[in-house]
Amino acid sequence: MIFGEERVDEAQGLILAHSLRLPHSMLKKGRVLNADDVAALKAANINFITGARLEADDVGEDEAAGMIARALTGPGISFNTPFTGRCNLFAAERGLLVYDRDRLDRLNLVDEAVTVATAPAFEQVGPRQMVATIKIIPFGVNRRVLDACAAYASTGGPLVSVRPFRRRRAVLISTTLPGLKESVLARSTEITRTRIEALDGELLGELRCPHEIGPIERALSKALGMGADLVLIAGASATVDRHDVVPSAILRAGGQLDHFGMPVDPGNLLLLARLNDVPVVNLPGCARSAKPNGLDWVLRRMAAGMTIKPAEMMRMGAGGLLKELGTRPRDLGWAVPPPAAREARIAALILAASGIPPLPQVEAALAAGLEPVVVLTGPDGESMEETLPVCEVLTIREADLAAGLALLPAEVDAALIIPAGTETSPEALADLVKAFDPDEGRAIVLPGGRDHWGIVGRDLFDPLAELGLAALAAEHGEMVFQVVLS
């Protein structure tokens, strides 16, 4: 391609490089100048004009964009008529966007003139959603460049496609342990149902059994008998090893363990297995939450009929940090920043003791950003209140933990329970706060080796008031996370 400035007298057939407003007309960028355009330029006293001319081996920008689109477009993809060197690709149906990242990179590395940008791989897409765009940078591209790009786009099958979702028939097995609340199980089931139905699947039903090898083995057999082509196991206690309860039950049922663990957070403790060629997924604790996690990545691929191999699981680390991801609005197609996730609001309940001033714990809680800070003063309330920063601390002349919990606002997500006299610091409290995450199974957070103080989630306030922190932690060990404080 030849690009540069030419005399207007010789400009017929030139591709205009920049839009130009004339007294009685507008010549747009990319226009091929004709005789009337040249006359209008002369009438406007313009003597030189900048533009491009294609050479014998060059292909115009729109034709070039169309060639690349035809080469890389696979099933489930449509594209529009190219314009100004751009061609957009759209999903033709609901499903999963799939492409070969290595081949896409190779195509983009051929020449700076040809660019292809896509939405993230394995993203759930719907009809008419834009999934990729091709842009030819100059007004024309040498045919040899296009041939090389087309080869990368088509060798090994079309580069970009949408795999439609298949109707998966799933059964959920929920295991139970003493003290696990019915409300937790019910909410987990509904969240699972929503996940499956969002991928055009169906939750056939839920089976409940004790968190023991034998009952889980029998539940697996029953799930297959119900016609399941996908079995999900939500364990009352997280699986932490290939020899743990759930994996052992799968093996005893005649199944096979494919892979344990994934480099996606939340979702690290996901177990992938098979039983009679039916996929079995032992859910990570975060699956009880509707927030994005590694389970979503696995279920999408399964819904699209893809077999997930261990190596593919182990390559999910790039982009696998999901904690800060929000939902991206698509209605207008604008680039809108994701909404910030609401941080857990954690209160402090300081249990005063006779003769022990709670001021050091109060100051640490305030400095760590806990709010509200409540001191259960007990009978020494009047004298103790004089030593506290009244404007920033609530006091209640009770020694009963239940009374303090009842005082906390409804929007509080958890409470730090700490007796007066406990050695701590703002930094130590901040470490506990960071570790608190009920969606990951960390609803009780204790400083390492101690069970008399720590953070407890709101869902456990009732048994906390009844049992106390130490007994609560002993009874719900599957929800306890120990933080080693420096």
PyMOL commands that set and color helices and strands:
alter all, ss='L'
color gray80, all
select helices_A, chain A and resi 8-10+35-43+61-72+101-108+143-154+182-198+213-225+245-252+285-288+294-303+310-314+359-367+378-385+390-392+401-407+426-435+438-440+458-467+469-475+477-479
alter helices_A, ss='H'
color red, helices_A
select strands_A, chain A and resi 2-7+15-16+20-21+26-27+48-53+58-60+77-79+86-91+95-99+114-118+124-125+130-136+140-142+160-164+169-176+202-210+230-234+256-260+271-275+278-282+346-351+373-376+393-396+414-419+444-447+454-457+480-483
alter strands_A, ss='S'
color yellow, strands_A
deselect
rebuild
show_as cartoon
